[in-house]
């Protein structure tokens, strides 16, 4: 068993390594090869940040620190996962420099990514969620006819 944090972006580099495939140097994969961890050759990966983005939701994790933005109307929340695994306590006001550091990491990573290809309105505030629910009801009525 490992307590090393991983993310789904590690699947592709791991599968390529397991298959013995060579990744061309000009290709930049977002994840890391997890095969040494899976094979028990190591119990630690090199320190790195983990990034997540889904529409307006996003997060970055660095060590035990995580910055999470859960909706367009919400401020990013800073948590320390070693002390708060349930992500209940926002430490932004207590550690503003850490929040700024993680936001800068996310912004740099996000600027290298393609922009989101759709706008999932469920996460864009109450007005957008209500509009999305009403649209869904219209589609259901139209499908029922």
C-alpha positions in Angstrom: 0.0 0.0 0.0 1.2 3.5 -0.8 0.2 6.8 0.6 1.8 8.7 -2.3 -0.7 11.1 -4.0 -1.3 10.3 -7.6 -3.7 11.6 -10.3 -5.3 10.1 -13.4 -2.8 12.0 -15.6 -0.3 9.4 -14.6 -2.2 6.6 -16.5 -0.8 7.4 -19.9 2.9 7.7 -19.0 2.6 4.6 -16.8 0.9 2.5 -19.6 3.5 3.7 -22.1 6.3 2.7 -19.7 4.7 -0.7 -19.1 4.5 -1.3 -22.8 8.1 -0.3 -23.3 7.1 2.5 -25.6 9.4 5.4 -26.1 8.0 8.9 -25.7 9.5 11.4 -28.1 11.3 14.3 -26.3 9.1 16.9 -27.9 6.0 15.3 -26.4 5.2 16.8 -23.0 3.0 14.4 -21.0 1.1 16.0 -18.1 1.5 13.0 -15.8 4.4 10.9 -14.4 5.3 7.3 -14.8 3.9 5.5 -11.8 5.4 2.1 -12.7 8.2 2.2 -10.2 5.7 2.9 -7.4 3.4 0.1 -8.6 6.2 -2.4 -8.9 7.4 -1.6 -5.4 10.8 -0.2 -6.6 10.1 3.0 -4.7 7.7 4.3 -2.1 8.1 7.9 -3.1 7.8 9.9 -6.3 9.7 13.0 -7.0 8.0 16.1 -5.4 5.6 17.6 -7.9 2.3 19.5 -8.0 -1.0 17.9 -9.0 -3.4 20.0 -11.1 -7.1 19.6 -11.8 -9.5 21.6 -13.9 -13.1 21.0 -14.9 -14.8 24.1 -16.3 -14.6 26.8 -13.6 -13.6 24.3 -11.0 -9.9 23.8 -10.4 -7.4 22.8 -7.9 -3.7 22.6 -7.3 -2.0 20.4 -4.7 1.6 21.0 -3.5 2.7 18.7 -0.7 0.0 18.8 2.0 -1.4 22.2 0.7 -4.3 22.4 -1.7 -6.0 25.3 -3.3 -9.6 24.6 -4.5 -12.0 26.7 -6.5 -15.4 24.9 -6.5 -17.6 27.5 -8.4 -17.5 30.7 -10.3 -19.0 32.6 -7.4 -16.7 31.1 -4.8 -13.2 32.3 -3.7 -10.5 29.7 -3.9 -10.2 27.9 -0.6 -6.8 27.0 0.9 -6.6 23.7 2.9 -3.9 21.7 4.6 -4.7 18.1 3.8 -2.5 16.7 6.7 -4.7 18.5 9.2 -8.0 18.6 7.3 -8.6 15.7 4.9 -12.2 16.6 4.5 -11.3 20.1 3.2 -13.6 21.9 5.6 -11.4 24.7 7.0 -10.3 27.6 4.7 -6.9 28.8 5.7 -6.7 31.6 3.2 -6.7 34.4 5.7 -4.2 32.7 8.0 -1.7 31.8 5.1 -2.3 34.4 2.4 1.3 33.9 1.0 0.7 30.2 0.5 -2.6 30.9 -1.2 -0.9 33.4 -3.6 1.9 30.9 -4.2 -0.6 28.1 -5.1 -2.7 30.4 -7.3 0.4 31.4 -9.2 1.3 27.8 -9.8 -2.2 27.0 -11.1 -2.3 30.1 -13.3 1.1 29.2 -14.9 0.0 25.6 -15.5 -3.5 26.7 -16.7 -2.0 29.2 -19.2 -0.2 26.3 -20.9 -3.5 24.3 -21.3 -6.1 24.6 -24.0 -9.1 26.6 -22.9 -12.1 24.6 -21.7 -14.2 23.5 -24.7 -17.6 23.9 -23.0 -19.2 25.9 -20.2 -20.8 23.6 -17.6 -23.3 25.9 -16.0 -23.9 23.7 -13.0 -20.8 25.3 -11.5 -21.3 28.9 -12.5 -23.5 30.1 -9.6 -27.1 29.8 -8.7 -28.5 31.7 -11.6 -26.7 29.5 -14.1 -27.7 26.3 -12.3 -31.3 27.4 -12.3 -31.2 28.2 -16.0 -29.5 24.8 -16.7 -32.2 22.9 -14.8 -34.9 24.8 -16.7 -33.3 23.9 -20.0 -33.0 20.3 -18.9 -36.7 20.2 -18.1 -37.5 21.6 -21.6 -35.4 18.9 -23.2 -37.2 16.2 -21.2 -40.6 17.6 -22.2 -39.5 17.7 -25.8 -38.3 14.1 -25.6 -41.6 12.9 -24.1 -43.6 14.2 -27.1 
